[in-house]
Amino acid sequence: MSRDVLESRKKRLGDLARSARFRSRSGTGIDTKVTAIRQRSRKPHAQPHRPDASQRLSFQTQERWFWRFDRFLQAHPELAGEPVSVMLQHWAAARPGANHAAECERLARALSKAQHHLDRNSKPRRPDPRPAQQVARQWRRPHIYSPEEVRRLLDIARSYPSPRAPLRPISLYTMLVLSWLIALDCGWENSRA
């Protein structure tokens, strides 16, 4: 390859390089918050009451939110003089979708907590449960098969046409029966607890 081609590739790769971490106008405050979270997460006695797994957020997840928000701020320097609430509104409007709205809400709450730690006179932001509820509504609900549906499914598995693999129908039938028995056993164990 010629030297010109290599130099142009290096230039394009340099243009594609990601922006530096926490280098926006609000980056120092975000970096302070991330450092505080990192220090709290290393202390084993930091949180005596731990929420259940569905409510617990890892440090890496929160750091990713802050990093994405800071990258957005670096890409939009016109928001440099605006208050954080306006920045968050612009970031929420940047991408449609329930997951992004829920992430924006959690980030707004984390930034509010950070501000409250720095200035005790400021009130922490009350959480808005609507974005998280909207995300939860989009999740698929489990389907509970009726005995008739299970019987029909097993009949289909037993009569599955497979001329090249004669053991395939009985294997499918066996796997479905074992899966159903495991599900029944789990349900029975849960009902006893």
TIPA-264169 format. One record per atom (N, C-alpha, C): residue in one letter; x, y, z. Coordinates in steps of 0.001 Angstrom, whole numbers, plus 524288, in hexadecimal, padded with zeros to 5 digits. Layout:
AXYZ/...
! end
This chain:
M803407FB6280000/M800008000080000/M8036A804DA80000/S80168808C67FDA3/S8046980D997FD65/S803E6810988027E/R807858141080343/R8079B8173B80803/R802CC81ABD80862/D800E381CB8803EA/D7FC4782013803E6/D7F76C81D24805CB/V7F6EF818408041D/V7F26881520805B8/V7F2978142B80B97/L7F737812D880DA1/L7F7BC811E98133D/L7F695816D381669/E7F88281B3F81488/E7F784820248175B/E7F1BD8219381742/S7EF21820AD812D7/S7E98C821EC81299/S7E66F81E4C8162B/R7E80E8195481691/R7E569815C081A29/R7E62F8176981FD1/K7EAF1818FF82120/K7EBF881AD482672/K7E8BB81FA5827B4/K7E83B82316823E7/K7E525827D0824BA/K7DF69826758259A/R7DD60822D282258/R7D7E48214982305/R7D70781EA082846/L7DAB681B5D829E5/L7DA39818D782F06/L7DA7681CDE83364/G7DDC1820CC832B8/G7DE01824F88369C/G7D8E8827FC836EC/D7D65C828C18325C/D7D15582B7583252/D7CD148283A834EF/L7CD968230583490/L7C9AA81F94836DC/L7CA9881E8F83CAB/A7CF018205583EA7/A7D03981F4D84427/A7CC10821B2847A4/R7CAE281EF784BC5/R7C6D7820D884F5D/R7C8C58259585260/S7C5058289485412/S7C65D82D3A85706/S7C88A82BB985C5B/A7CB8B82F2785E99/A7CDF582E23863B4/A7C9C482DD6867E7/R7CAD882ACA86BEA/R7C6FF82A0E87010/R7C69782EE88737D/F7C1BD8308487457/F7C065834C0877F0/F7C364839C5876B6/R7C33483B6B871C4/R7C5E7840298702B/R7C2218447F86EA9/S7BD1E843CF86FA7/S7B96B8480386E83/S7B9A184C0B872E4/R7B6788502487265/R7B6588543D87660/R7B4BC8520487BA5/S7B10384E5E87BA3/S7AF3384BF188073/S7B2568470E881CF/G7B645845E987EBC/G7B93C8411987F6C/G7BBF284095884A9/T7BDDB844EC886D5/T7C0938448F88BDE/T7BCC1842F389026/G7B8008450789008/G7B41384379893E0/G7B27F83DCE89331/I7B1F883C1F88E4F/I7B09B836AE88D43/I7B5018331A88F0A/D7B9D4834AB88DED/D7BE598318C88F90/D7BE9C831228957D/T7BD578355B8983F/T7BD398354189DFB/T7B9258315A89FE4/K7B4938316489D6F/K7B06B82DC389EEB/K7B2168282289DF1/V7B480827178997A/V7B63C821CD89831/V7BA5C81FF789C11/T7BDF48236F89D82/T7C1F48220D8A15F/T7BF7A820C88A6A0/A7BB8F823CE8A832/A7B8E6822C88AD2E/A7B61081D8C8AD0A/I7B38981C508A8BB/I7B0D98174A8A83C/I7B4CA812DA8A878/R7B92C813968A5C6/R7BD3980F818A5BA/R7BF4680E878AB3E/Q7C020812B08AE42/Q7C21B8120D8B395/Q7BE1180F758B716/R7B916810E68B67C/R7B50580E708B9AC/R7B45B808B68B84B/S7B506807588B350/S7B432801ED8B1BB/S7B8877FE638B3BD/R7BD0E800908B52A/R7C1637FD608B728/R7C0F67FC508BCF4/K7BDB77FF628BFB6/K7BD2C7FEA38C554/K7B9117FA6F8C656/P7BA717F6408C92A/P7B6927F2248CA0D/P7B22E7F3DC8CDAE/H7B3207F7A18D121/H7AF277F9628D4CC/H7AC597FE4D8D2F3/A7AD167FFBA8CE03/A7AAF5804AC8CC18/A7A500804B78CC26/Q7A29D800598CADE/Q79CEE8002D8CAB2/Q79B1D7FB988CE0C/P799777FC968D2E7/P797D97F8408D631/P792F97F5808D41E/H78F627F86C8D1CE/H78AB87F60C8CF8F/H78B577F6168C9A6/R78BD77F1838C758/R78C6D7F1268C1B1/R787227EFE48BF47/P7857D7F2BA8BB35/P780927F1798B8A8/P781007EC438B5BE/D77C977EA2A8B41A/D77CBD7E5318B150/D77F417E5F28ABF5/A780497E1A18A950/A783537E1C08A478/A780AE7E4F08A03A/S77B7F7E5318A01D/S778E67E82389C01/S779997EE0589CB9/Q77A877EFCD8A188/Q77B177F5678A283/Q780C67F7198A2BD/R784557F3738A380/R789D27F4BC8A42A/R78C4B7F61A89EE7/L78F3D7FA3A89ECD/L792037FBCE89A16/L797D47FB8E89B27/S79A997F9468978B/S7A0307F8D689851/S7A2D97FE158974D/F7A7777FE898995D/F7AA818034789888/F7ABA080403892BC/Q7ACDC7FFBB88FF8/Q7AE1C8002A88A6E/Q7A97A8023B88753/T7A4C2800BA888C2/T7A01D8029C88601/T79F8580877886B3/Q7A00180A5B88B7C/Q79F8780FF388C67/Q7A3E6812F2889B1/E7A89B810BF889CD/E7ACF2813678872F/E7ABED813CD88158/R7A9B080FB087F00/R7A85980FE387977/R7A4568142A87866/W7A066814E587BBB/W79C918191587AF7/W79F4381E5E87AE7/F7A29981F3387EDB/F7A5598243587F38/F7A8CD8250F87A77/W7AB6982101878AA/W7AEEF8217687433/W7ABDE822CC86F47/R7A76D8202486E5C/R7A43D82151869C2/R7A221826E3869F1/F7A06C8287D86E99/F79E6E82DD786F2B/F7A2C1831C086E1C/D7A777830C78700A/D7ABD88345486F26/D7AD4F834778695E/R7AD2483002866B9/R7AE3E82FFF86117/R7AA2B8333785E2A/F7A542832E585FDD/F7A1298361385D78/F7A25683BD685E49/L7A3F683D47862FE/L7A52D842C18641C/L7A9E18449F860EC/Q7ADBB8413086019/Q7B234842B085CE5/Q7B098843988573E/A7ACBF8409B85569/A7AAF08413985004/A7A75C845F784F65/H7A55B8480D853B5/H7A1CF84C918537F/H7A3EC850F6856F9/P7A7E8853B48552A/P7AA2D857DC8585F/P7A67885C7685944/E7A24B85CD98562E/E79E9986129856F2/E79BA3860B585C18/L79BCB85C1185E8F/L7992385B4F86396/L79C9F85CA586840/A7A14685EB686744/A7A51B85F8D86B74/A7A3268634886FAE/G7A03A8673786E51/G79E8286AFF87238/G7993A869BF874A5/E796CB86596872FD/E7918E8643B874CE/E791C48615787A09/P78D878618487D07/P78D5985E66881D0/P78CF58588F88086/V78E1C8555688458/V78E3D84FAE88387/V788E984DA6881D5/S784B884FD5883E3/S77F8184DF58826E/S77E7C84EAD87C96/V780468530B87A6A/V77F9585400874CC/V782F885039871A5/M787C484F4387388/M78B2E84B7F870E2/M788A48461D870C0/L786518449187519/L783BF83F7B87562/L77F0283F37871C1/Q77C238437B8714D/Q777B28438D86DBD/Q77976842DB8681B/H77DB484577866A7/H77FC0844EC86158/H781BC83F5F86069/W7843283D1B8645D/W78636837C8863C5/W781B4833E886351/A77D8D834B48664E/A7790A8313686603/A7766983198860A7/A776618364785E67/A773EF836F785947/A7776D83518854D0/A77C6B83416855EE/A7800E83293851CB/A77ED982D2D84FA0/R77CF0829B0852E3/R77BC88245B85121/R77659822D785303/P7730E8210E84F80/P76DE681F3E85138/P76E5E819C885396/G76A928186685694/G76A6F8131E858B2/G769D98131A85E92/A7673880F128606A/A7662080EAE86600/A76B0F80D958692A/N76E9980A668671D/N773608093186A0A/N776B380E0C86AE3/H7772581148866DB/H77A3D8160C86765/H777A3819D886B38/A7727E81A2886B04/A76FBE81D9286EB0/A7708281BC787454/A77067816A387532/A771468149387A75/A776E78159287C33/E77A9B815038789B/E780138161E879D8/E780CA81BE687B28/C77E3D81F538783E/C77E8B824F787953/C77C5B8263187EB8/E77823823A888023/E775C78248A88548/E7797A822CC889A2/R77BE581E36888F3/R77F9381C5388CF3/R7845D81FD788D56/L78634821BB888D9/L78AB082542888E4/L7894182A6688B86/A7849E82C6C88A78/A782EA8314A88CF4/A782AF830A0892DB/R780DE82C2F89496/R7809F82B1A89A40/R7861E82AC389C85/A789B88282B899CA/A78F19827B889BBB/A791C282D0989BF2/L790E98304B897F2/L7933383585897FD/L790D9838DB89C57/S78BCF8382789D56/S7894083B048A189/S78B7E839738A6D8/K78C6C834688A782/K78ED1832978AC68/K79445834DA8AD0C/A7973A834FB8A8C9/A79C808372E8A90C/A79C5383CEC8AA8B/Q798AF83FCA8A844/Q798198454E8A991/Q7968A845F88AF40/H793328428A8B136/H79180842D18B6AF/H7960F841A88BA65/H7999C83E258B8D4/H79E3583D0A8BC14/H7A1DA841BB8BC53/L7A222844AA8B7FB/L7A582849468B7E8/L7A2FC84DEB8BA9D/D79DE084E838B9FC/D79B00852E98BC31/D7963A850CD8BF0B/R7967D850958C42C/R7923F84E568C747/R78D3B851878C706/N78D72856528C53C/N788C18598A8C4CD/N7856F8580D8C011/S787DD8558D8BC31/S784DF853F48B797/S781CC84F038B8E2/K77D2284EB68B6B9/K779D684A2B8B7B4/K77AF1846028B394/P77B6E841168B545/P77C3883CFD8B159/P7774883C478AE10/R7781883ADE8A93F/R773C683A448A590/R7709B835698A6F4/R76B8A835FA8A6E3/R76831831798A7ED/R7682882DFF8A320/P7688A828E38A3D8/P7689E8256F89F45/P763558254C89C87/D7637F8250D8976D/D75EC98249289443/D75E6E81EE389279/P75AB581BD78946A/P75A8F8164789319/P758648152388DAB/R7563F818F788AF8/R753A5817EF885F6/R75739815B1881BB/P75C01817CD880DF/P75F3F8157087CC7/P760A080FB687DE3/A761DB80E72882BC/A76318809028840C/A75E4D8058A8836D/Q759BA8078A884B6/Q754EE804878840A/Q753CD8038B87E45/Q754FE8076587B0E/Q75425806BF87571/Q757CD802968733A/V75CA18027187510/V760497FE608735A/V75E597F90D8752D/A75C857F8BB879FF/A75AA57F3C087C17/A755E97F1C887917/R752977F5518772A/R74E0E7F3B28741F/R74F9E7F13786EF3/Q754317F2AC86CF6/Q755E87F08B867F0/Q758337EB0D8686A/W7598F7E97586D26/W75BB87E43C86DC8/W7578D7E03686C9B/R7593B7DBCB86AD2/R755837D799869BB/R753CD7D50086EC5/R74EE27D3DE86F00/R74CBE7D11287375/R74D347CB378726D/P74E217C81A8767C/P74E7A7C2728759F/P7491F7C02E8743F/H749377BC298710C/H7445D7B98D86F8F/H744007B47187293/I73FB37B3918751C/I73ED77AEB7877F8/I73B877AB3287481/Y73DC97A6C987307/Y73B1A7A32386F9D/Y736F07A02487298/S7328579F6487016/S72E5B79C2E8725E/S72FB97967087163/P72D60792CB87436/P72E7678D3A8733C/P72D4878B9D86D9C/E7294278DE886B3B/E7280F78CA5865C8/E72C6D78E688621F/E72E847932186310/E732CA7951585FCA/E737AE791BE8606A/V738AC7900B8652B/V73D3978CAB86614/V73C717877F86341/R737D67853F86393/R736B678050860F2/R7375C780E585B0E/R7355978530858DD/R735D5786218533F/R73B8B786C9851A8/L73E8778992854E1/L7440F78A6B853CA/L747097853D853E1/L745DA781E8857A7/L7487177CCE857FB/L746EE779518535E/D741FC77990851A5/D740587768084D16/D743327784584826/I743D077D558478D/I746A577F6884307/I74C5777DA884330/A74EBD77DD6847CF/A7543977C318484C/A754CC776658470E/R7511C7732D848CC/R7516876D87847EA/R750B576C2A84226/S74D8B76F4783F65/S74C8976E1F839DF/S74FAC771A983638/Y753CF7740B8381D/Y756F0777AB834F5/Y75977774AB83072/P758AE7766482BA0/P75ADF773788272D/P760C177468826B5/S7639F77019826EA/S7694E770778265D/S76B5376B66823F5/P76B5476B0281EB2/P76CED7661B81C35/P772BD764D781CDA/R7760E768B181D4D/R77BB4767B581DB9/R77D82766DA82357/A77A627688682715/A77BD1767DE82C97/A7773B7655982F6D/P777197601D82F99/P7728D75D7F831DE/P771EC75E61837BF/L7760975FE583A6C/L775A5760C58400D/L774097666084175/R773B4769C383DA0/R7726376F3683EB7/R76D0176FD384146/P768DE76D4F83F72/P763C276E1084202/P763CB76C61847C1/I7660F767EE848FA/I766177663384E71/I769AC769AF851BB/S76DDB76BCD84F58/S7714A76F738522C/S76E66774858536A/L76B837769F84F96/L7686D77B5485087/L7646377A62854CC/Y761C7775F38546F/Y75DCE774A48584D/Y7603E7745585DC1/T764B7771C285E31/T76757771228633F/T769187766586571/M76B51779B68621F/M76D0A77EDD863F8/M768757821D865E8/L76411781E68631B/L75F85784E8864C7/L75D44782D3869E9/V75D1077DA986A79/V75B1277B6386F55/V75E9C77CDC873E1/L763BC77C7A87322/L7675F77DE687753/L766F5783B1878B4/S7667678704874C7/S765E178CA6875D1/S760E478DBE878DD/W75CB378B238775F/W757BA78BEA87A0E/W7580978A0B87FB0/L75AA17858A88090/L75B2878380885DD/L75E837871688945/I7629B78946886FE/I765E978CED889F5/I762C0791C788B67/A75FA5793B6887BF/A75C6D79851888E4/A7586E7971788D1D/L756237926F88CDA/L75268790E2890F0/L755177907689637/D759C978E3F8963B/D75CA978D9F89B1C/D75E11792F089D71/C75FC17969F89A16/C7610979BE589C03/C75C3079E8789E3C/G757C779DF689B8D/G752F57A04189D7D/G7514679DD58A2A3/W7520F798B88A33A/W75091796118A80E/W7540F797CE8AC89/E75933798588AB79/E75CE679A238AF7E/E75B8F79FB28B137/N75A277A30A8AD74/N758CE7A86E8AECC/N753CF7A8C08B200/S750287A5498B0EC/S74B397A5758B3D1/S74BF57A3848B970/R74FDA7A0218BA59/R750E579E338BF9D/R753C57A2378C2EB/A756B27A5AB8C074/A759E27A9798C35F/A756B37ADC98C5B2/
! end
